[in-house]
Amino acid sequence: MSTRAGFVALIGEPNAGKSTLTNRMVGAKVSIVTHKVQTTRARIRGVALEGESQIVFVDTPGLFRPRRRLDRAMVAAAWGGAADADIIVLMVEAHRGITDGVETILEGLEEIGQGRRVALAINKIDKVKSEVLLALSEELNKRYSFERTFMISAEKGHGAKDLKEWLAAELPEGPWLYPEDQIADLPMRMIAAEMTREKLTLRLHQELPYQLTVETEAWEERKDGSARVDQMIYVMRDGHKGIVLGKKGETIKAVSKASREELEEFLGRRVHLFLQVKVRPNWLEEKERYSEMGLDFKDGNA
């Protein structure tokens, strides 16, 4: 039997469920899943196997109207991910329907989708009645000629297997792109930083999460099989530093514990995690911060 392999870009608005679907398909937690919007910054790829096919998911940042340099770089990365893919899957939330954001994406697809295969996945189907679903599917298919439409719940798993099997069968024939045991092409240092950033995002419910970034500064393998991981949290103001540390350091301790436990589970071994917070007023304008996140600084130009 011949092998197949290729790239699948999941696109949609922030919070459409792209990361949840990637994680379900891959079977491991690769993308950051949180209730905050715009949390996937880098084009994380999860590698899923289905029969003789290797599906490489390009989990793009959510598409939205950009305001700042970071936003613009994220939107450019999302469309760039779609333009590089063999198959594009547009994810739309069933209960939100055709929002302004979805309208914008449909317009963008007119150009990016040319000569590419595009499928539609209506997600969170458990939140609406079947007649609403059918009407939404009909309307979206009128607006764009999708090759296939899938009704799914990325969180509960409904319909995900059908989508995965279809993708596996439709990818181009060819050798696998990654070794069988590799689930993400991001270096471990970046995955570890994303885990800590997710924990910070979940704990800090204000605007702050978009004004901080996490970098893994050092990774030391120890003789006993454990790893020492040092991470720096960059914030933009002194006041933010206090928020991240929390009263008597409680917030940072809780974040560190949650992040360390998840990292240990992911790696299957002990991890010693050390977090520090540094004020860096202009990190959103620093080129190296963008390359750390797998984004192109130039894409952020107005």
C-alpha positions as CSV (number, residue, x, y, z in Angstrom):
1,M,0.0,0.0,0.0
2,S,1.4,3.4,-0.9
3,T,1.9,6.0,1.8
4,R,0.4,9.5,1.8
5,A,1.5,12.7,3.5
6,G,0.7,16.3,3.5
7,F,-0.2,19.5,5.3
8,V,-3.7,20.4,6.5
9,A,-4.3,24.0,7.6
10,L,-7.1,24.6,10.1
11,I,-8.3,28.2,9.8
12,G,-11.1,30.1,11.5
13,E,-11.8,32.8,14.0
14,P,-10.1,32.8,17.4
15,N,-11.7,30.2,19.7
16,A,-13.3,28.2,16.8
17,G,-11.8,25.0,18.2
18,K,-8.7,24.6,16.0
19,S,-6.3,23.7,18.8
20,T,-8.8,21.3,20.4
21,L,-9.3,19.6,17.1
22,T,-5.5,19.4,16.5
23,N,-5.0,17.8,19.9
24,R,-7.8,15.3,19.3
25,M,-6.4,14.3,15.9
26,V,-2.8,14.0,17.1
27,G,-3.8,12.4,20.4
28,A,-1.5,14.5,22.5
29,K,-1.6,18.0,23.7
30,V,0.5,20.1,21.3
31,S,-1.5,23.2,20.8
32,I,-2.5,25.5,23.6
33,V,-6.1,25.2,24.5
34,T,-7.7,28.0,26.5
35,H,-10.8,30.0,26.7
36,K,-8.9,33.2,25.8
37,V,-8.9,34.3,22.2
38,Q,-5.8,34.7,20.1
39,T,-3.6,32.4,22.2
40,T,-2.1,30.3,19.4
41,R,0.8,32.4,18.2
42,A,3.1,30.1,16.4
43,R,2.3,27.8,13.5
44,I,2.4,24.6,15.6
45,R,2.1,21.5,13.6
46,G,0.7,18.3,15.1
47,V,1.5,15.1,13.3
48,A,-1.3,12.5,13.1
49,L,-1.2,9.0,11.7
50,E,-4.2,7.4,10.0
51,G,-3.6,4.1,8.3
52,E,-0.8,4.7,5.8
53,S,-1.2,8.4,5.8
54,Q,0.6,11.1,7.8
55,I,-1.4,14.2,8.4
56,V,0.6,17.3,9.4
57,F,-1.7,19.9,11.0
58,V,-0.8,23.5,10.7
59,D,-2.6,25.1,13.6
60,T,-2.8,28.7,12.6
61,P,-3.5,31.7,14.8
62,G,-7.2,32.7,14.7
63,L,-8.0,35.1,11.9
64,F,-9.3,38.5,13.2
65,R,-9.0,42.1,12.3
66,P,-5.4,43.1,13.4
67,R,-4.7,46.2,15.4
68,R,-1.1,45.9,16.6
69,R,2.1,44.6,15.1
70,L,1.8,41.3,16.9
71,D,-1.8,40.9,15.6
72,R,-0.7,41.6,12.0
73,A,2.1,39.1,12.2
74,M,-0.3,36.5,13.6
75,V,-2.8,37.1,10.8
76,A,-0.1,36.9,8.2
77,A,1.1,33.6,9.7
78,A,-2.5,32.2,9.6
79,W,-2.9,33.0,5.9
80,G,0.7,31.9,5.2
81,G,-0.1,28.5,6.8
82,A,-3.2,28.1,4.7
83,A,-1.3,29.0,1.5
84,D,1.3,26.3,2.2
85,A,-1.2,23.6,2.9
86,D,-2.5,20.7,0.7
87,I,-5.9,20.9,2.2
88,I,-7.6,23.8,4.1
89,V,-10.3,23.2,6.6
90,L,-12.4,26.2,7.6
91,M,-13.8,25.8,11.1
92,V,-17.0,27.7,12.0
93,E,-18.7,27.6,15.4
94,A,-22.3,26.3,15.0
95,H,-23.9,28.6,17.6
96,R,-22.2,31.7,16.3
97,G,-22.8,31.2,12.6
98,I,-21.6,33.6,9.9
99,T,-20.1,36.4,12.0
100,D,-18.2,39.4,10.6
101,G,-15.0,37.4,11.1
102,V,-16.3,34.5,9.1
103,E,-17.3,36.9,6.4
104,T,-13.7,38.2,6.3
105,I,-12.3,34.7,6.1
106,L,-14.7,33.7,3.2
107,E,-13.4,36.8,1.3
108,G,-9.8,35.8,1.9
109,L,-10.6,32.2,0.8
110,E,-11.6,33.5,-2.7
111,E,-7.9,34.2,-3.2
112,I,-6.1,31.7,-1.0
113,G,-8.4,28.8,-1.8
114,Q,-7.8,29.0,-5.6
115,G,-6.3,25.7,-6.8
116,R,-6.5,24.3,-3.3
117,R,-8.9,21.8,-1.7
118,V,-11.1,23.4,1.0
119,A,-13.4,21.6,3.4
120,L,-15.8,23.0,5.9
121,A,-16.0,21.8,9.5
122,I,-18.9,23.1,11.5
123,N,-17.8,22.8,15.2
124,K,-19.7,22.7,18.5
125,I,-22.7,21.0,16.9
126,D,-24.0,20.0,20.3
127,K,-24.9,23.6,21.0
128,V,-27.6,24.0,18.3
129,K,-30.6,22.2,16.9
130,S,-30.2,20.1,13.7
131,E,-32.3,22.5,11.6
132,V,-30.0,25.4,12.5
133,L,-27.0,23.3,11.5
134,L,-28.5,22.4,8.1
135,A,-29.4,26.0,7.4
136,L,-25.9,27.2,8.3
137,S,-24.3,24.5,6.2
138,E,-26.5,25.4,3.2
139,E,-25.7,29.1,3.6
140,L,-21.9,28.6,3.9
141,N,-21.9,26.2,0.9
142,K,-23.7,28.8,-1.2
143,R,-21.0,31.3,-0.3
144,Y,-18.1,29.1,-1.1
145,S,-17.9,25.8,-2.9
146,F,-16.5,23.6,-0.2
147,E,-15.4,20.1,-1.3
148,R,-16.9,18.4,1.8
149,T,-18.8,19.6,4.9
150,F,-18.3,17.9,8.3
151,M,-20.4,18.3,11.4
152,I,-18.1,17.9,14.4
153,S,-17.6,18.5,18.1
154,A,-13.8,18.8,18.5
155,E,-14.2,18.7,22.3
156,K,-16.4,15.6,22.5
157,G,-15.0,13.9,19.4
158,H,-18.2,13.6,17.3
159,G,-17.4,13.5,13.6
160,A,-13.7,14.0,14.1
161,K,-12.9,10.4,12.9
162,D,-14.8,10.9,9.6
163,L,-12.9,14.1,9.0
164,K,-9.6,12.5,9.8
165,E,-10.3,9.5,7.6
166,W,-11.3,11.8,4.7
167,L,-8.1,13.9,5.1
168,A,-6.0,10.8,5.2
169,A,-7.4,9.5,2.0
170,E,-7.2,12.8,0.1
171,L,-3.6,13.8,0.9
172,P,-1.0,13.4,-1.9
173,E,0.8,10.1,-2.3
174,G,4.4,10.3,-1.1
175,P,6.8,9.4,1.7
176,W,6.1,10.5,5.3
177,L,7.4,13.9,6.2
178,Y,8.3,13.2,9.8
179,P,9.6,10.2,11.8
180,E,6.8,8.1,13.2
181,D,7.4,9.0,16.8
182,Q,7.4,12.8,16.3
183,I,4.2,14.6,17.2
184,A,5.2,18.2,16.7
185,D,7.9,20.0,14.8
186,L,8.3,22.7,17.4
187,P,11.4,22.4,19.5
188,M,10.6,21.2,23.0
189,R,11.8,24.5,24.4
190,M,9.0,26.3,22.6
191,I,6.3,23.8,23.6
192,A,7.4,24.2,27.2
193,A,7.2,28.0,26.9
194,E,3.7,27.6,25.4
195,M,2.6,25.4,28.3
196,T,3.6,28.1,30.9
197,R,2.0,30.8,28.8
198,E,-1.3,28.8,28.8
199,K,-1.2,28.5,32.5
200,L,-0.6,32.3,32.9
201,T,-3.5,33.0,30.4
202,L,-5.9,30.8,32.4
203,R,-4.9,32.5,35.7
204,L,-4.9,36.1,34.6
205,H,-8.2,37.0,33.2
206,Q,-7.5,40.6,32.3
207,E,-5.9,42.0,29.2
208,L,-2.4,41.1,30.5
209,P,-1.9,37.8,28.6
210,Y,-1.5,39.6,25.3
211,Q,1.2,41.7,26.9
212,L,3.4,38.9,28.1
213,T,5.5,36.3,26.5
214,V,7.4,33.3,27.8
215,E,10.8,32.1,26.6
216,T,12.7,29.0,27.6
217,E,16.1,30.3,28.3
218,A,17.9,27.1,29.3
219,W,17.3,23.4,29.1
220,E,19.7,21.1,31.0
221,E,19.5,17.3,30.8
222,R,20.5,15.8,34.1
223,K,22.3,12.5,34.8
224,D,19.3,11.1,36.7
225,G,17.1,11.5,33.6
226,S,15.3,14.6,34.8
227,A,15.5,18.0,33.1
228,R,16.1,21.5,34.5
229,V,14.1,24.1,32.6
230,D,14.6,27.9,33.1
231,Q,12.0,30.2,31.7
232,M,11.7,34.0,31.5
233,I,8.3,35.7,31.5
234,Y,8.5,39.1,29.8
235,V,5.9,41.7,30.8
236,M,5.6,45.3,29.6
237,R,5.2,47.2,32.9
238,D,6.3,47.0,36.5
239,G,2.6,46.7,37.5
240,H,2.3,43.6,35.3
241,K,5.2,42.0,37.2
242,G,3.3,42.3,40.4
243,I,0.2,40.7,38.9
244,V,2.2,37.8,37.5
245,L,4.0,37.2,40.8
246,G,0.8,37.5,42.8
247,K,0.4,38.1,46.5
248,K,3.4,36.6,48.3
249,G,4.3,34.9,45.0
250,E,1.2,32.8,45.0
251,T,0.3,33.2,41.3
252,I,3.7,32.4,40.0
253,K,4.0,29.4,42.3
254,A,0.6,28.0,41.1
255,V,1.6,28.6,37.4
256,S,5.0,27.0,37.9
257,K,3.4,23.9,39.6
258,A,0.7,23.5,36.9
259,S,3.2,24.0,34.0
260,R,5.8,21.6,35.6
261,E,3.2,18.9,36.1
262,E,2.0,19.1,32.5
263,L,5.5,19.1,31.2
264,E,6.3,16.0,33.2
265,E,3.3,14.2,31.9
266,F,4.2,15.3,28.3
267,L,7.8,14.1,28.6
268,G,7.2,11.2,30.9
269,R,9.9,12.2,33.4
270,R,10.8,14.6,36.2
271,V,11.2,18.3,35.4
272,H,12.6,21.0,37.6
273,L,11.0,24.3,36.4
274,F,12.3,27.7,37.4
275,L,10.4,30.8,36.4
276,Q,11.5,34.5,36.5
277,V,9.7,37.6,35.5
278,K,11.4,40.5,33.7
279,V,9.9,43.9,32.7
280,R,10.7,44.6,29.0
281,P,8.6,47.5,27.9
282,N,9.1,47.0,24.2
283,W,9.1,43.3,23.8
284,L,6.2,43.6,21.3
285,E,8.5,45.5,19.0
286,E,11.6,43.3,19.4
287,K,12.5,41.1,16.4
288,E,13.9,38.2,18.4
289,R,10.7,37.8,20.4
290,Y,8.8,37.1,17.1
291,S,11.3,34.5,15.8
292,E,10.9,32.8,19.3
293,M,7.2,32.5,18.5
294,G,7.7,31.3,15.0
295,L,6.3,34.5,13.5
296,D,7.9,36.9,11.0
297,F,8.6,40.3,12.4
298,K,8.2,41.9,9.0
299,D,4.7,40.5,8.6
300,G,3.7,42.9,11.4
301,N,4.4,46.1,9.4
302,A,1.4,48.2,9.0
